Amino acid sequence: MSETLELRWHGRGGQGTVTAAKVLADTCLSGGRHVQAFPEYGPERAGAPLRAYNRISSKELRMHCPVLSPNLIAVVDATLIDSVNISEGAKEDSLFVINTTKDPGEIREKLSASPKQKVFTVDATKIALECFGRALPNSPMLGAVCKVTGIVSLDHLLDDIRKSFGKKFSQKIIDGNIEATKRGYEEVKEG
């Protein structure tokens, strides 16, 4: 890992985007890293576009502002590609992880991604529906983000999901999210 990894999440209210950023931060924190996770909301309502951010570093973090030049951009709702400039501030070698049924090559073209930028896709909504019956794609997206960055191991992520969800949800929901996270990790495709 480089000294600091900066992530920007794009999603809509009610999809678990902010929760995904927090779970990733908790997982990295328990692994001994310095972390930040924070949301940026527009109108606070279900379905409204939002951003969430992570900073993950081996050193103390002193910067407290939105992520302007992300190493990774995770898009939890692909419809945002048509209405929000998700590539804004992307680095020459940024990674994109998009929740979509489309092929990575098709998304690469739509984003006009540079040759050094990598585009990954995962059908996180389908995975969530199959694993726990709700269109909450945050768990499969976490699995995909961890796979493409290598920031934490899958086992470490799953342990932290069990801990964070353990007091809030039924065992059925926890098991469904664990399975969804594993599948996101396994089914992410690069284009």
C-alpha positions as CSV (number, residue, x, y, z in Angstrom):
1,M,0.0,0.0,0.0
2,S,1.2,3.5,-0.7
3,E,1.5,5.7,2.3
4,T,-2.1,7.0,2.0
5,L,-5.0,5.6,0.1
6,E,-7.9,8.0,-0.6
7,L,-11.3,6.7,-1.7
8,R,-14.4,8.4,-2.8
9,W,-17.7,6.6,-2.8
10,H,-20.7,7.7,-4.9
11,G,-24.2,6.4,-4.0
12,R,-27.7,7.3,-3.2
13,G,-29.3,7.7,0.2
14,G,-30.5,4.3,1.5
15,Q,-28.0,2.1,-0.3
16,G,-25.5,1.7,2.5
17,T,-22.8,3.8,1.0
18,V,-21.9,5.7,4.2
19,T,-22.0,2.4,6.1
20,A,-19.6,0.8,3.6
21,A,-17.1,3.7,4.2
22,K,-17.4,3.3,7.9
23,V,-17.0,-0.5,7.9
24,L,-13.9,-0.1,5.7
25,A,-12.5,2.4,8.1
26,D,-13.2,0.2,11.1
27,T,-11.6,-2.8,9.4
28,C,-8.4,-0.8,8.6
29,L,-8.3,0.8,12.0
30,S,-8.4,-2.7,13.7
31,G,-5.6,-3.6,11.3
32,G,-3.4,-0.8,12.8
33,R,-3.9,1.9,10.2
34,H,-4.9,5.5,10.6
35,V,-8.3,6.1,9.0
36,Q,-11.0,8.6,8.2
37,A,-14.5,8.0,7.0
38,F,-17.0,10.8,6.5
39,P,-20.1,11.5,4.3
40,E,-21.0,14.5,2.2
41,Y,-24.8,14.9,1.8
42,G,-26.9,17.0,-0.5
43,P,-30.6,16.9,0.4
44,E,-30.9,14.3,3.0
45,R,-33.5,11.9,1.6
46,A,-33.7,8.4,0.3
47,G,-32.5,8.3,-3.3
48,A,-30.6,11.6,-3.2
49,P,-27.0,11.4,-4.5
50,L,-24.3,11.5,-1.9
51,R,-20.6,11.0,-1.5
52,A,-18.6,9.4,1.3
53,Y,-14.8,9.4,1.7
54,N,-12.1,7.3,3.2
55,R,-8.5,8.0,3.9
56,I,-6.3,5.1,5.0
57,S,-2.7,5.6,6.0
58,S,0.2,4.0,7.7
59,K,0.9,7.4,9.2
60,E,-1.1,9.8,11.2
61,L,-3.7,11.7,9.1
62,R,-3.6,15.5,9.5
63,M,-5.7,16.5,6.5
64,H,-9.4,16.9,7.2
65,C,-11.2,17.8,4.0
66,P,-13.0,16.0,1.2
67,V,-11.0,13.6,-1.0
68,L,-10.2,15.7,-4.1
69,S,-7.8,13.3,-5.9
70,P,-9.0,9.8,-5.1
71,N,-6.9,6.7,-5.7
72,L,-10.1,4.7,-5.9
73,I,-13.7,5.7,-6.9
74,A,-16.4,3.3,-5.9
75,V,-19.8,3.8,-7.5
76,V,-22.6,2.1,-5.7
77,D,-25.3,3.3,-8.1
78,A,-24.2,3.3,-11.8
79,T,-27.1,5.6,-12.8
80,L,-24.9,8.4,-11.2
81,I,-22.4,8.1,-14.1
82,D,-25.0,9.9,-16.3
83,S,-25.7,12.7,-13.8
84,V,-22.6,13.2,-11.7
85,N,-19.0,13.7,-12.8
86,I,-17.6,10.6,-11.0
87,S,-14.2,11.0,-12.6
88,E,-13.7,14.5,-11.1
89,G,-10.2,14.7,-9.7
90,A,-9.3,11.2,-10.6
91,K,-5.6,10.5,-10.8
92,E,-3.9,9.2,-13.9
93,D,-3.8,5.7,-12.3
94,S,-7.1,5.8,-10.3
95,L,-9.1,2.6,-9.9
96,F,-12.9,2.6,-10.5
97,V,-15.2,0.0,-9.0
98,I,-18.7,0.2,-10.4
99,N,-21.9,-1.6,-9.3
100,T,-23.4,-2.5,-12.7
101,T,-24.5,-5.4,-14.9
102,K,-22.3,-4.0,-17.7
103,D,-19.0,-5.2,-18.9
104,P,-15.9,-3.3,-17.6
105,G,-14.9,-2.4,-21.2
106,E,-18.3,-0.7,-21.7
107,I,-17.9,1.3,-18.5
108,R,-14.3,2.1,-19.4
109,E,-15.5,3.6,-22.6
110,K,-18.4,5.5,-21.0
111,L,-16.0,7.0,-18.4
112,S,-13.3,7.8,-21.1
113,A,-10.8,6.2,-18.7
114,S,-7.2,6.7,-19.5
115,P,-5.0,3.7,-20.3
116,K,-3.4,3.7,-16.8
117,Q,-6.8,3.8,-15.0
118,K,-8.3,0.5,-14.2
119,V,-12.0,-0.2,-14.3
120,F,-13.7,-3.0,-12.4
121,T,-17.4,-4.0,-12.3
122,V,-19.5,-6.1,-10.0
123,D,-23.2,-6.7,-10.1
124,A,-23.5,-5.9,-6.4
125,T,-27.2,-5.3,-6.4
126,K,-27.9,-8.8,-7.9
127,I,-25.6,-10.3,-5.3
128,A,-27.3,-8.5,-2.4
129,L,-30.8,-9.6,-3.6
130,E,-29.6,-13.2,-3.9
131,C,-27.8,-13.2,-0.5
132,F,-30.3,-11.4,1.7
133,G,-33.2,-10.3,-0.4
134,R,-32.7,-6.5,-0.4
135,A,-31.1,-4.1,-2.9
136,L,-28.4,-2.9,-0.5
137,P,-25.2,-3.3,-2.5
138,N,-22.8,-2.0,0.1
139,S,-21.5,-5.4,1.3
140,P,-20.6,-6.8,-2.2
141,M,-19.0,-3.4,-3.0
142,L,-16.8,-3.7,0.1
143,G,-15.7,-7.1,-1.0
144,A,-14.9,-5.8,-4.5
145,V,-13.0,-2.7,-3.1
146,C,-10.9,-5.0,-0.8
147,K,-10.1,-7.3,-3.7
148,V,-8.9,-4.6,-6.1
149,T,-6.9,-2.6,-3.5
150,G,-5.6,-5.4,-1.3
151,I,-6.0,-3.0,1.6
152,V,-7.2,-5.7,4.0
153,S,-7.6,-9.4,3.7
154,L,-11.0,-10.9,3.0
155,D,-10.9,-12.8,6.3
156,H,-10.2,-9.6,8.3
157,L,-13.0,-7.8,6.5
158,L,-15.5,-10.6,7.2
159,D,-14.5,-10.6,10.9
160,D,-15.1,-6.9,11.2
161,I,-18.5,-7.2,9.4
162,R,-19.5,-9.9,11.9
163,K,-18.4,-7.6,14.8
164,S,-20.1,-4.4,13.5
165,F,-23.3,-6.1,12.4
166,G,-23.5,-8.5,15.4
167,K,-25.3,-6.3,17.8
168,K,-27.6,-4.6,15.3
169,F,-28.9,-7.4,13.1
170,S,-30.3,-11.0,13.1
171,Q,-27.9,-13.9,12.3
172,K,-29.7,-14.3,9.0
173,I,-28.9,-10.8,7.9
174,I,-25.3,-11.1,9.2
175,D,-24.8,-14.4,7.3
176,G,-26.4,-12.8,4.1
177,N,-24.0,-9.8,4.3
178,I,-21.0,-12.1,4.9
179,E,-22.0,-14.2,1.8
180,A,-22.6,-11.0,-0.2
181,T,-19.2,-9.6,0.7
182,K,-17.4,-12.9,-0.3
183,R,-19.3,-12.9,-3.6
184,G,-18.4,-9.2,-4.3
185,Y,-14.7,-10.2,-3.7
186,E,-14.9,-13.2,-5.9
187,E,-17.1,-11.8,-8.7
188,V,-15.5,-8.4,-9.4
189,K,-14.2,-8.2,-13.0
190,E,-11.5,-6.0,-14.5
191,G,-11.7,-4.5,-17.9
